[in-house]
């Protein structure tokens, strides 16, 4: 009779692969960015940018109005913009990653459309999936 050798090597490799996969999934689950992270990394800079742009348009109007010495600080506009962006943000949590969708300002000359951005949050980082700026109203001439 011929003896067959049983090799435990195949099961060992499978066990190591399953353990490695488990570690990766635990890592992804624990580093899945929270909404507060999205606010700090993505929305706060966007709010600053939008506040600066809005301020630039309103400066001429506001300069003509006398302001009291105890008027609110410049940060109030930024905080209001950040709060508005948080209200317009939706998080879809998939345990190992999250998808964030944010609607920004209405598009110029297109009051029914908004700028829309979709981002993937995974392993503590954010990656742009879709950056939907406003469609241009210019038509190609041919």
C-alpha angles and dihedrals in degrees: 000000000000117000118222117219114228112216118209088186094090093053091045092056091047090049092051091048092050091048091049091049090049091052091050092051092048089050092050092047093051095045096045101129116243125224089259089059091051089050093052099042103034113014100042094058089043090052091050091050093048093044091053091049092047091046091053091056094046099042095091092051095045093047090061092055116077110238126208118239091245095054117140118279122257089254091072091075091049092048091049091050091048091050090050092050091049089054089052094049124096122193122203108195117204096175095244095045140004133221117214123198120191128183111208129184127334113266118256113259089004108081094174095057130070134193106259130195128188120195135183118223112200135148092002094304136098124227126187113242098171129008105188109186121180115292112251117247092211116109123211113247119217 
